[in-house]
Amino acid sequence: VLLVSSYYFYMSAGVQYVPLLFLTTLVSYGTALFLDRTQEKRKKDFCLGAALVFCLGILFVFKYFNFLSGTLADLLARVSLPISPVTLNLVLPVGISFYIFQSLGYVIDVYKGKTKACAHFGKYAVFVSFFPLLLAGPIERAEHLLPQLEKEHSFDADRAIEGAKLIAWGYFKKIAIADVVVSLVDVVYNNVTAYTGIALGVATFFYAFQVYCDFSGYSDIARGVAKLLDIELMVNFKSPYFAASLKEFWSRWHISLSTWFRDYVYIPLGGSRRGEWKTRCNLLATFLVSGLWHGASWTFVIWGGLHGLGQIVEKEWNRRFPPKKDRRSVIRVFLVFAFVCIAWIFFRANTFSDAVYVLTHLFDGVLNPVSYIRTGYTALQGAGLMQSFDLKLAFVWIAVLLAHDYIELKQSVWTWLGRFRGPVRYAFYFALLFVVLYSRQLGEYEFVYFQF
């Protein structure tokens, strides 16, 4: 039932994508069985290499071929060898980066002996295509999800209630915040040269919460749906904007991907075992690859590079000036959030030149605060954005989100809320649903990470 449901779910995004999903599943399944049954290292190495080439080759053709072709043509044009780039008219299959990474993680774990190959093709196919996580993660590990698919399940009312709460909270993030602030973000970032100063700052601030609420909202919905089926998925976000360091931020943001790159890229490169300079190079390389994973564009690579360089600088700073570990510094949290927002500029900008424009005009007139605020407000008002009651209300919902995340630093919000009497709890639940239903009328937008 889960397999048929998952494939039907994926087919709703496009029947033409199904063969790639099935082929990836078949190749990784067969590779893992071979790796599990042979002891000869040379054969195992060859088999693993072939699986990597096949799966990453699919990803390259659909996601990176045109980017590489265009980049090569630009480089040759700079040395007076103009050529026309070869381009493929292919549509990027939704979720391809997620299910390929999940399949590769499984094959590598079998190769290393960390997990046994799954002999049941149907159950393994469910592991790859499980519909709640298929389109945008989290990227699950075989050792966590496969055993849950092997065991018998029965309906658990308490777990289903937890799932329903997660689904409602995920919809609040996506519909009441992400889908509301996107109207301002798109207007500004699709025509950045028409704005300056605080208008660019507000759009960048809103984008930070758009991408967070959009992606973590999907993860919450996925986890909630899985709980209805008595299956636990890993937590993908843990109050990332309250991180007091960049290292902590990446232990709280898109955890399934950051741990994937740690285990399958950073550590195989040598991790921190081969000296300080090698560690820095490994860290930077990992983040550059992470940026490229997000999209075939130099802006994504720069975004990843900024985070890599940021962590290198932070590590050196902490070595010279060790921070106090007994408290969470408000200043450090603010500085980390500011850095993350600056990096988001490259993540969101349509082109590199747009990103440079935002960076160079973000603080125009800041030395005259009154004029700085008035100019930006007038520009947004001229675009009809500041008249929107819902955009103003978004600041309130962001405050609610931050309060939720702050409580989550120490305990579950739902556990905390459970201490109140029934009328208070149900008033909160109905208010949450009302906000979601009210915001639903404002527009419908695809999840941001579907494009990756």
C-alpha distance (Angstrom), angle and dihedral (degrees) to the residues before:
residue distance angle dihedral
V1 . . .
L2 3.81 . .
L3 3.80 92.1 .
V4 3.80 94.5 50.0
S5 3.82 90.9 44.0
S6 3.80 92.0 49.5
Y7 3.79 94.4 49.9
Y8 3.80 91.5 45.0
F9 3.80 88.7 50.8
Y10 3.81 91.2 50.7
M11 3.81 92.2 45.7
S12 3.81 89.0 58.7
A13 3.83 86.4 68.9
G14 3.80 91.0 51.4
V15 3.80 133.9 -42.0
Q16 3.81 90.3 -138.9
Y17 3.81 90.5 68.6
V18 3.82 95.7 59.2
P19 3.85 98.3 81.6
L20 3.83 90.6 58.1
L21 3.80 91.5 51.1
F22 3.80 92.1 47.4
L23 3.83 93.7 44.9
T24 3.82 92.0 49.9
T25 3.79 89.3 49.4
L26 3.81 92.9 48.5
V27 3.82 95.0 47.8
S28 3.80 95.2 46.4
Y29 3.82 91.2 45.0
G30 3.81 93.2 51.6
T31 3.81 92.9 42.7
A32 3.81 92.1 52.3
L33 3.82 92.1 49.8
F34 3.81 90.8 51.4
L35 3.82 92.1 47.1
D36 3.79 90.4 49.7
R37 3.79 93.9 51.2
T38 3.81 102.9 43.1
Q39 3.79 127.2 70.4
E40 3.81 98.8 -172.1
K41 3.81 107.0 109.0
R42 3.81 96.0 -153.4
K43 3.80 91.8 55.5
K44 3.80 91.2 45.3
D45 3.80 91.6 50.4
F46 3.81 91.9 48.8
C47 3.80 92.2 47.4
L48 3.81 92.9 48.6
G49 3.81 90.8 47.3
A50 3.80 91.5 50.6
A51 3.82 91.3 50.8
L52 3.82 91.0 48.9
V53 3.79 92.2 49.1
F54 3.80 91.8 47.8
C55 3.82 97.8 47.3
L56 3.80 96.5 38.3
G57 3.81 88.5 43.1
I58 3.79 90.4 59.5
L59 3.80 89.4 48.9
F60 3.81 91.0 48.1
V61 3.81 95.1 50.4
F62 3.79 95.4 48.7
K63 3.79 99.9 35.0
Y64 3.80 111.9 22.6
F65 3.83 110.5 23.1
N66 3.81 96.0 87.4
F67 3.82 91.1 43.4
L68 3.81 92.5 52.1
S69 3.79 92.4 43.4
G70 3.80 92.2 51.3
T71 3.81 92.7 45.3
L72 3.81 91.5 50.6
A73 3.81 91.1 49.1
D74 3.82 90.5 51.2
L75 3.81 91.9 50.1
L76 3.80 92.7 49.5
A77 3.80 91.1 47.2
R78 3.81 89.0 57.0
V79 3.81 90.1 59.7
S80 3.81 93.2 46.4
L81 3.80 96.1 -98.3
P82 3.79 101.7 117.5
I83 3.80 115.7 -170.9
S84 3.79 133.0 165.4
P85 3.81 111.3 -110.3
V86 3.79 116.5 -118.4
T87 3.79 109.7 -124.6
L88 3.78 132.7 -172.2
N89 3.78 118.4 -142.1
L90 3.81 94.6 -138.0
V91 3.79 130.0 142.6
L92 3.81 113.4 -134.4
P93 3.83 107.4 -114.5
V94 3.79 110.7 -122.9
G95 3.79 115.2 -106.9
I96 3.81 93.9 7.8
S97 3.80 94.7 132.0
F98 3.80 91.3 50.9
Y99 3.79 100.8 48.7
I100 3.81 93.4 40.8
F101 3.82 91.3 52.7
Q102 3.81 90.5 46.3
S103 3.82 90.8 51.0
L104 3.81 93.1 45.9
G105 3.81 91.7 48.5
Y106 3.80 88.8 54.3
V107 3.83 93.7 48.9
I108 3.82 92.5 47.7
D109 3.81 91.6 48.5
V110 3.82 90.2 52.3
Y111 3.82 89.8 48.1
K112 3.81 90.5 52.5
G113 3.80 92.4 45.2
K114 3.80 93.4 -117.3
T115 3.79 92.0 125.0
K116 3.80 137.7 16.4
A117 3.79 120.8 -112.9
C118 3.79 114.0 -101.9
A119 3.80 108.6 -117.8
H120 3.82 95.3 -166.0
F121 3.80 107.9 82.8
G122 3.80 94.1 -163.2
K123 3.79 93.7 54.2
Y124 3.78 91.9 45.4
A125 3.82 89.7 49.3
V126 3.81 88.2 54.8
F127 3.82 89.4 50.9
V128 3.82 90.2 56.9
S129 3.81 97.5 39.0
F130 3.84 103.5 32.0
F131 3.79 98.2 151.7
P132 3.83 102.4 -135.3
L133 3.82 92.0 60.2
L134 3.80 101.0 26.0
L135 3.81 99.5 96.7
A136 3.81 103.2 38.5
G137 3.80 110.5 0.7
P138 2.91 151.1 -162.0
I139 3.81 89.7 -131.8
E140 3.79 100.8 -126.5
R141 3.80 128.1 -152.9
A142 3.79 120.8 -127.2
E143 3.80 92.7 -127.7
H144 3.80 89.7 59.5
L145 3.80 105.1 37.9
L146 3.81 105.7 29.1
P147 3.84 95.6 62.0
Q148 3.81 88.5 53.3
L149 3.80 90.2 54.5
E150 3.81 90.3 50.2
K151 3.80 96.9 56.5
E152 3.79 130.4 75.3
H153 3.81 117.3 -99.0
S154 3.76 134.2 -152.3
F155 3.76 131.1 -177.7
D156 3.81 112.0 -84.5
A157 3.80 111.3 -164.6
D158 3.83 95.3 -162.9
R159 3.79 92.5 50.2
A160 3.81 90.6 45.9
I161 3.81 89.8 53.8
E162 3.82 89.5 51.1
G163 3.79 87.9 50.4
A164 3.80 92.9 50.2
K165 3.82 90.4 52.2
L166 3.80 91.1 50.2
I167 3.81 91.1 49.3
A168 3.81 91.4 50.5
W169 3.81 91.9 48.3
G170 3.81 90.8 47.6
Y171 3.79 90.9 52.7
F172 3.80 89.8 48.6
K173 3.80 90.4 55.3
K174 3.79 94.3 44.8
I175 3.81 102.2 38.7
A176 3.82 104.8 27.7
I177 3.81 97.4 40.5
A178 3.82 115.4 13.2
D179 3.82 96.5 40.4
V180 3.81 91.6 45.6
V181 3.80 101.7 47.3
V182 3.81 91.8 44.0
S183 3.81 89.0 77.0
L184 3.81 91.2 65.8
V185 3.80 94.9 37.1
D186 3.81 93.5 53.4
V187 3.79 95.0 45.7
V188 3.81 92.1 52.6
Y189 3.82 100.5 37.4
N190 3.80 93.8 44.7
N191 3.82 89.5 57.7
V192 3.80 105.5 21.4
T193 3.81 96.1 159.6
A194 3.81 89.4 67.1
Y195 3.81 90.8 64.3
T196 3.75 138.8 55.7
G197 3.78 141.7 174.9
I198 3.76 119.7 1.9
A199 3.82 93.2 4.4
L200 3.80 88.0 67.4
G201 3.79 89.4 44.0
V202 3.80 93.7 53.2
A203 3.82 91.2 47.6
T204 3.83 90.9 50.1
F205 3.81 91.8 46.8
F206 3.80 90.5 50.2
Y207 3.79 91.6 47.0
A208 3.81 90.3 55.0
F209 3.80 88.0 59.8
Q210 3.79 94.4 37.7
V211 3.81 93.6 59.0
Y212 3.82 92.4 39.8
C213 3.81 95.8 48.6
D214 3.79 93.2 39.8
F215 3.80 95.1 52.4
S216 3.79 100.7 33.4
G217 3.82 88.3 43.8
Y218 3.81 89.1 58.2
S219 3.80 90.5 47.5
D220 3.81 91.4 51.0
I221 3.81 91.4 49.9
A222 3.81 90.8 47.8
R223 3.80 92.0 49.9
G224 3.80 91.0 45.9
V225 3.81 93.9 51.1
A226 3.82 90.1 47.6
K227 3.81 90.2 52.0
L228 3.81 89.2 55.8
L229 3.81 85.2 59.8
D230 3.83 92.2 46.7
I231 3.81 92.5 -108.2
E232 3.81 124.9 127.1
L233 3.80 119.9 -144.2
M234 3.78 122.0 -167.2
V235 3.81 120.7 -93.5
N236 3.80 107.5 -104.1
F237 3.83 101.3 -172.7
K238 3.80 131.5 35.2
S239 3.82 112.0 -178.3
P240 3.84 93.7 -61.9
Y241 3.79 96.6 178.5
F242 3.80 90.4 62.1
A243 3.81 91.6 60.1
A244 3.82 113.8 128.7
S245 3.81 93.9 -155.3
L246 3.79 138.4 25.6
K247 3.78 89.7 -113.6
E248 3.78 89.4 55.1
F249 3.81 90.6 45.6
W250 3.81 90.3 59.3
S251 3.79 90.4 48.0
R252 3.82 87.1 57.8
W253 3.83 103.0 35.0
H254 3.83 122.6 76.5
I255 3.79 88.0 -20.8
S256 3.79 95.1 -177.0
L257 3.83 91.8 57.9
S258 3.82 97.3 40.0
T259 3.82 91.3 51.1
W260 3.83 89.6 45.4
F261 3.79 91.2 56.0
R262 3.80 90.4 43.6
D263 3.80 93.6 53.3
Y264 3.82 100.5 36.3
V265 3.83 103.8 30.8
Y266 3.82 113.6 17.0
I267 3.82 98.5 42.6
P268 3.85 95.4 42.3
L269 3.83 87.9 51.9
G270 3.80 87.4 58.1
G271 3.78 101.5 -88.2
S272 3.80 110.6 -149.0
R273 3.81 95.3 -32.1
R274 3.82 100.5 96.0
G275 3.76 107.2 57.3
E276 3.78 136.5 -71.3
W277 3.80 98.9 -74.2
K278 3.79 93.4 46.4
T279 3.80 89.2 49.3
R280 3.80 90.7 53.6
C281 3.80 91.9 48.6
N282 3.82 91.2 48.7
L283 3.78 91.2 49.4
L284 3.80 93.5 48.8
A285 3.81 92.6 45.6
T286 3.80 91.2 50.7
F287 3.78 92.8 52.7
L288 3.80 92.8 45.2
V289 3.81 89.0 54.4
S290 3.80 89.2 46.1
G291 3.79 89.9 53.8
L292 3.80 91.4 49.4
W293 3.82 90.0 49.1
H294 3.80 88.6 60.7
G295 3.77 94.4 56.3
A296 3.80 146.6 -21.1
S297 3.79 95.7 -105.4
W298 3.78 136.8 98.1
T299 3.80 89.8 -124.5
F300 3.81 89.5 65.7
V301 3.80 91.2 46.9
I302 3.82 90.1 51.6
W303 3.81 89.8 48.3
G304 3.79 89.9 54.5
G305 3.80 91.8 43.8
L306 3.80 91.5 52.6
H307 3.79 90.8 55.1
G308 3.80 91.1 46.5
L309 3.81 93.1 49.7
G310 3.81 89.8 43.1
Q311 3.79 91.3 56.7
I312 3.81 91.9 47.0
V313 3.82 91.8 52.0
E314 3.80 91.3 43.5
K315 3.79 91.9 51.2
E316 3.80 91.6 51.3
W317 3.80 91.6 46.3
N318 3.81 92.3 50.7
R319 3.80 89.7 48.7
R320 3.78 90.7 56.5
F321 3.80 97.2 35.3
P322 3.83 109.1 26.3
P323 3.83 110.7 -151.6
K324 3.79 122.4 -129.0
K325 3.77 109.7 -99.1
D326 3.77 98.2 -162.4
R327 3.78 97.0 78.0
R328 3.80 142.9 28.9
S329 3.79 107.7 -114.4
V330 3.80 113.6 -138.5
I331 3.80 89.7 -151.7
R332 3.81 92.5 53.7
V333 3.81 91.5 48.1
F334 3.81 90.1 50.5
L335 3.82 93.0 47.9
V336 3.81 92.2 49.5
F337 3.82 91.1 48.7
A338 3.82 90.6 48.4
F339 3.81 91.1 51.0
V340 3.81 91.5 48.1
C341 3.82 90.1 50.6
I342 3.82 91.6 50.6
A343 3.80 89.6 51.0
W344 3.82 90.6 48.2
I345 3.81 87.6 64.1
F346 3.82 89.9 72.3
F347 3.80 91.1 42.6
R348 3.82 92.5 55.4
A349 3.81 103.6 31.5
N350 3.79 115.0 105.4
T351 3.80 92.4 -138.8
F352 3.79 138.9 10.9
S353 3.81 90.6 -109.3
D354 3.82 90.1 54.3
A355 3.80 89.9 52.9
V356 3.81 91.3 49.7
Y357 3.82 90.1 49.2
V358 3.81 91.6 52.8
L359 3.81 92.1 48.1
T360 3.80 94.0 47.8
H361 3.82 95.6 44.5
L362 3.78 100.7 35.9
F363 3.80 93.2 95.7
D364 3.80 99.8 33.8
G365 3.81 106.8 145.6
V366 3.80 94.9 2.5
L367 3.82 90.5 135.8
N368 3.81 86.9 68.5
P369 3.84 99.7 51.7
V370 3.80 96.4 -175.8
S371 3.79 93.6 51.7
Y372 3.83 90.3 40.8
I373 3.79 92.2 57.6
R374 3.82 95.5 38.8
T375 3.82 94.3 50.7
G376 3.78 93.2 49.7
Y377 3.79 93.2 44.5
T378 3.81 91.4 50.0
A379 3.83 91.2 50.9
L380 3.80 92.5 50.7
Q381 3.78 91.2 43.9
G382 3.81 90.5 51.7
A383 3.80 88.1 56.5
G384 3.80 89.5 53.0
L385 3.80 92.7 -114.3
M386 3.79 103.4 116.7
Q387 3.80 92.3 54.7
S388 3.80 89.6 65.7
F389 3.79 111.6 108.6
D390 3.79 90.1 -163.3
L391 3.80 93.4 56.5
K392 3.79 89.7 52.3
L393 3.78 89.1 47.4
A394 3.81 88.7 52.9
F395 3.81 88.8 72.0
V396 3.82 88.0 59.8
W397 3.81 92.5 49.5
I398 3.82 90.4 47.8
A399 3.81 88.1 53.4
V400 3.82 89.0 51.3
L401 3.81 89.5 49.7
L402 3.80 92.0 50.5
A403 3.81 91.0 48.6
H404 3.81 88.6 51.9
D405 3.81 92.0 49.3
Y406 3.80 92.4 46.9
I407 3.80 91.6 54.4
E408 3.81 89.2 46.2
L409 3.80 89.3 61.7
K410 3.80 88.3 74.2
Q411 3.80 107.6 18.9
S412 3.79 144.5 -4.8
V413 3.80 112.3 -74.9
W414 3.78 90.1 -141.3
T415 3.81 90.7 53.6
W416 3.79 89.6 48.4
L417 3.80 91.4 47.9
G418 3.80 90.1 48.8
R419 3.81 89.8 68.2
F420 3.79 90.5 69.9
R421 3.78 124.4 84.5
G422 3.80 120.0 -90.5
P423 3.83 96.8 -101.0
V424 3.82 91.4 54.4
R425 3.80 93.4 47.7
Y426 3.79 94.6 47.0
A427 3.79 91.5 45.3
F428 3.81 87.1 57.7
Y429 3.81 93.0 46.9
F430 3.81 93.8 49.6
A431 3.82 91.6 44.3
L432 3.81 88.9 52.5
L433 3.81 92.0 50.9
F434 3.80 91.7 45.3
V435 3.82 91.5 53.5
V436 3.82 90.6 49.2
L437 3.81 93.3 48.7
Y438 3.80 92.4 45.3
S439 3.82 92.7 49.1
R440 3.81 91.9 46.0
Q441 3.80 90.7 75.8
L442 3.82 92.0 60.2
G443 3.78 96.4 75.0
E444 3.77 146.6 -62.9
Y445 3.79 123.7 -108.9
E446 3.78 132.6 179.3
F447 3.78 117.1 -111.2
V448 3.81 109.7 -91.3
Y449 3.81 95.3 -129.9
F450 3.81 93.9 54.5
Q451 3.83 85.9 84.6
F452 3.80 91.4 61.0
